[in-house]
Amino acid sequence: MTGPRPAQNDSIAPCLQNPADPVVVADDDPMGQGIDWAQLGVPTGFRPFLMRLDINDSHMGFIINHVPNTEYVRWFEILATAHATALGYTDQWYQQHNRIWFVHRTEIDYLAEVCNGDRLLMATWVESFDKISSTRRYLIHRPSDGRHVAAGMTRWVFVDRTTHRPCRITDEMIHRFRGSASDQAE
């Protein structure tokens, strides 16, 4: 196993080095406004963290001219990291507290092809917590035709950065992630 990578200004910086990666949807961005999240399958009381992405040649697969499965896994990690960073859980925070999240399980339902020129709206929210893990949901939506192109779930385990053993999730962390959902519900 290799050592930890050098610290960055925040935990999303290393993920977003490619200009073709998703960008956070600002509160005043029309793409994120006026969406009925319940109609899109998001549970009542949750207003998800949003990113948008314009698909280009760099996202295309080599065999079939659409976005390959591996891109969705990468996007899920970027969404989760950006959401945590927006709540103050930067790489610096994780280093200071000697904690990190590891993926235990990921499930993805591929619902429609994504091709060059598509514009996507990506959403994530933390659905639940237990003592050492959380379940995060994802929804990728194509506004141009109103279709969901993917939905997924990742089970994250909170671990000690040195030993890689599970650690208890603090009440403060749970409150921040839950507050980011329920406090923003419209």
N, C-alpha and C positions, 0 to 999 in steps of 0.2 A: 504494500500500500504506500502511496506517496504521501508526503507531508502536506499540510494545509497550504493553499495557494496564498500568495501575498494579499494583505488587506487592501481593499479598495475604499473609495469614499463612501460607498453604500453597497448594499448587497445586490442591487439590480444592475449596477454598472458593468460587471463582467458579462452578464447575459446579453446586454444591449449594445454590443460592439458592431453589429451588422445593421446598417441603415435600413435594411428590409425587415427588421424585427418590429413587433407590435409597439404601439405608443399608447400611453395612458390617455384616456378620454377625459378632457377637462370638463368641469361642471357646465361651462357655457357652450360646449360642442354640441351642435344640433343632432349629431348622430346618437348621442346618449339621452336625449330629451324626449319626453312624451311616450316612453315605452311602457307597455303594460306587461310588467315582468311576470305576473301571475299567469297571464295568457300564454307566455312563453315557457311556462313550466317551473318558474322560480317560486318556492314556497312563500306564502303570505308573511310579511314582516321582514323580508330580506330585500335589500337593495344592493345588488352585486357591485363589486369593483370591476370597472370596465377598461378595456383596451381595444384599439382598432388596428386593423392590418390591411394594407393593400397588397394583394398577391401579385408577384412578378416572376420573371424567369428563374430567379434564385431559389424560389420555393418549389419548383417543379421537379418531379422525379425523373430518373434516367430511362426507365422502361416504358412507363405510361405517362402521357402528358397531363398529369394532375398532381396535386400535393400528395406526397407519400406519407404513410403512417407515422414515420419517425418525427416528422415535423409537428404533429399534434402533441406528442409527448413533450417536445421541447417547448412548445407554446404553453402547455399547462405549467411547466416549471417557471417559465417567465412570468405568467400571470400570478402564480402563488408568491413568487419572490417580490414582484412589484407591489402586490397587495400588502404583504408584511412590511416592506420598506416604507410604504405610505403611512403605516401605523406606527413607525418608529423602530421597527425591528430590522435594523441595518446590520451589515456584516460586523461593524464595530460593536454593536450591542451584543451580538451573539458571541464575539470573542471575549468581551468583558465579562460575560456571564458563563463562559465556557459551555455553551449550549449550541445545538444545531438541530434541524429537522432532517430526518431520513425518510425516504419513500418506502413504505412497506408493501403497498399494492396500488396498482393503477388499472382502472377499467375504462375503456373508450368504446362508445358506440359511434360508428361512422355512418352518417345518415344521408349524406349527399356528396358528390364530387365537388372539389374546389379546384378551380382552374385560374390560369393567368388572367388578370384584370378584375377578379372578384374583390370586393371590399367586404371585410368581415368585422363583426362586432363580437368581441370575446368577453365573457363574464365569468367571474368566480366569486364564491362565498364559502365561508366555513359553516358547515351544516351542524356539526356536533363535536363535542369533546368528551373524552373520558380522562382517567388519571394521567395517562402517558401519550395519548394519541388524539388526533383530530381527523375528521372526515371533511374533505373539501370537495365541492362540486364545481363543475365547469359546464358552460354552454357556449357554443360557437354558432353564431347566427349570421345569415346573409340577408341584410335588409332589402336588397334589390328584388328578391323574389319571395321574401318572408319565410325562407326555409331555415331550419336548423341543419347545420352540416355536421355537427358532432356534439355529443354530450359525454361527460365523463365524471369520474370520481377518483380521488387519490386518498389513501389512508396514510397520513404522515405520523411518524413517531418522533417524539421530542427526546433527544439523547444528550448525554455528556459528550462534549467534543473530544475529550482525551480518551476515555474508555469505550466510547460508543455504546454505553449501556443506557437503557431508558431512564428518563427523569420525570418527575412530577411536573405537570404544566401548572404554572402559577395562576392564582385567581385573577391577578392583574391582566395577564395575557388573555385569559378567557374573556374577561370583561372588555378588553380593547377590541378583540375580534367580534364578539357578540354585539358590542356597541356600534361597531362599524356597519352592522347589518340593521338591527332593530331600531337604533336611534335615527337612521336615515330613511326608514320606511315612510312612504308617502301615504 
